[in-house]
Amino acid sequence: MSRIVSSLPGRIRVRDKRLRDQTRLTELNKQLSKIAAISTVQADARTGSVVVRFDPAAIEISELEAHLDSAVDQVLVEQLIPPPITKKQLNRYNKIAMVGSLAASLALTTARRKHWRRWHALTGYLFVASVAVHMIIYRKSLFR
């Protein structure tokens, strides 16, 4: 699939939102440095864009476009390993679970039907489990 958005003699721009990752851009830069006709490669991770400057007398534009497409396809096929969840992210999700389960549990205390009381108990257990996770995360600060 062609991701070339602009093609002029001596300059080609490639753009894809998956190129917003710096590791993919460096890998693409390594692959493009193997092509002799390319003089400079400017990559911008913020926009997911790569500008390739080349000598139009050294290579046909269609041939270079084919090389660029294959290089970009090779880089984008590779799956990135997601970064591990940090303590800060885990605590953020845990706080959301704590507040949500506490609010749901308190709202369900007014329920008159028996099966709604079970939901009250389950959300209460979820709150207690979230408090336990919170205490484990902050055990050094809490137990000084």
C-alpha positions as CSV (number, residue, x, y, z in Angstrom):
1,M,0.0,0.0,0.0
2,S,1.4,3.4,-1.0
3,R,1.9,5.9,1.8
4,I,3.5,8.5,-0.4
5,V,1.6,11.7,-0.1
6,S,3.9,14.0,-2.1
7,S,6.4,13.2,-4.9
8,L,8.5,15.8,-6.6
9,P,11.8,15.4,-8.5
10,G,14.4,15.1,-5.8
11,R,11.9,14.9,-2.9
12,I,9.3,12.4,-1.7
13,R,7.2,12.6,1.5
14,V,5.8,9.4,3.2
15,R,3.2,9.7,5.9
16,D,1.5,7.1,8.1
17,K,0.2,7.5,11.7
18,R,2.1,4.3,12.7
19,L,5.3,6.1,11.9
20,R,4.8,8.3,15.0
21,D,6.8,5.8,17.0
22,Q,10.5,6.7,17.2
23,T,11.7,3.1,17.1
24,R,9.9,2.6,13.8
25,L,11.4,5.8,12.4
26,T,14.9,4.8,13.3
27,E,14.4,1.4,11.7
28,L,13.1,3.0,8.5
29,N,16.0,5.4,8.5
30,K,18.4,2.4,8.7
31,Q,16.7,0.8,5.8
32,L,16.6,4.0,3.7
33,S,20.3,4.6,4.3
34,K,21.1,1.5,2.3
35,I,19.7,3.1,-0.9
36,A,22.6,4.9,-2.6
37,A,20.6,7.6,-4.4
38,I,19.1,9.0,-1.2
39,S,21.0,12.0,0.1
40,T,19.0,13.0,3.3
41,V,16.1,11.6,5.3
42,Q,14.2,13.9,7.6
43,A,11.8,12.1,10.0
44,D,9.3,13.7,12.3
45,A,7.7,11.4,14.9
46,R,5.2,14.1,15.9
47,T,3.5,14.0,12.5
48,G,4.5,10.5,11.4
49,S,6.1,11.9,8.3
50,V,9.4,11.2,6.5
51,V,10.9,13.5,3.8
52,V,13.4,11.8,1.5
53,R,15.7,13.9,-0.6
54,F,17.4,12.1,-3.5
55,D,19.3,12.7,-6.7
56,P,16.8,12.3,-9.6
57,A,19.5,11.7,-12.1
58,A,20.8,8.6,-10.2
59,I,17.5,6.7,-9.9
60,E,14.0,6.7,-11.5
61,I,11.3,8.1,-9.3
62,S,9.0,5.1,-9.8
63,E,11.8,2.8,-8.8
64,L,12.6,4.8,-5.7
65,E,8.9,4.9,-4.8
66,A,8.8,1.1,-5.0
67,H,11.8,0.9,-2.7
68,L,10.2,3.3,-0.3
69,D,6.9,1.4,-0.2
70,S,8.6,-1.9,0.5
71,A,10.8,-0.4,3.2
72,V,7.8,1.3,4.9
73,D,5.8,-2.0,4.6
74,Q,8.6,-3.9,6.2
75,V,8.9,-1.5,9.1
76,L,5.1,-1.3,9.7
77,V,4.6,-5.1,9.6
78,E,6.8,-5.6,12.7
79,Q,4.7,-5.6,15.9
80,L,5.9,-3.3,18.6
81,I,6.1,-4.6,22.1
82,P,3.8,-2.5,24.3
83,P,5.6,-0.9,27.2
84,P,4.9,-2.4,30.6
85,I,2.3,-0.6,32.7
86,T,4.0,1.7,35.1
87,K,3.2,2.1,38.7
88,K,1.6,5.5,38.0
89,Q,-0.7,4.0,35.3
90,L,-1.6,1.0,37.5
91,N,-2.5,3.4,40.4
92,R,-4.6,5.6,38.1
93,Y,-6.7,2.6,36.9
94,N,-7.0,1.4,40.4
95,K,-8.2,4.8,41.7
96,I,-10.9,4.8,38.9
97,A,-12.0,1.3,40.0
98,M,-12.0,2.4,43.6
99,V,-14.2,5.4,43.1
100,G,-16.5,3.7,40.6
101,S,-17.1,0.6,42.8
102,L,-17.6,2.7,45.9
103,A,-20.2,4.9,44.1
104,A,-22.0,1.9,42.7
105,S,-22.0,0.1,46.0
106,L,-23.4,3.2,47.8
107,A,-26.0,3.6,45.1
108,L,-27.0,0.0,45.3
109,T,-27.6,0.2,49.1
110,T,-31.0,1.8,48.4
111,A,-32.1,-1.2,46.3
112,R,-35.1,-3.0,47.6
113,R,-34.8,-6.1,45.4
114,K,-32.7,-9.0,46.6
115,H,-30.6,-9.5,43.4
116,W,-29.6,-5.9,43.5
117,R,-28.2,-6.4,47.0
118,R,-25.9,-9.0,45.5
119,W,-24.5,-6.4,43.2
120,H,-24.0,-4.1,46.2
121,A,-22.0,-6.8,47.8
122,L,-19.9,-7.5,44.7
123,T,-19.1,-3.8,44.1
124,G,-18.2,-3.6,47.8
125,Y,-15.8,-6.5,47.4
126,L,-14.3,-4.8,44.3
127,F,-13.8,-1.7,46.4
128,V,-12.0,-3.6,49.1
129,A,-9.8,-5.3,46.6
130,S,-8.9,-2.0,45.0
131,V,-8.0,-0.6,48.4
132,A,-5.7,-3.6,49.0
133,V,-4.0,-2.9,45.6
134,H,-3.7,0.8,46.6
135,M,-2.1,-0.2,49.9
136,I,0.3,-2.6,48.2
137,I,1.4,0.2,45.8
138,Y,1.9,2.7,48.5
139,R,3.1,0.3,51.3
140,K,6.4,2.2,51.7
141,S,4.6,5.5,52.3
142,L,1.8,4.1,54.4
143,F,3.8,1.9,56.8
144,R,6.8,4.2,57.8
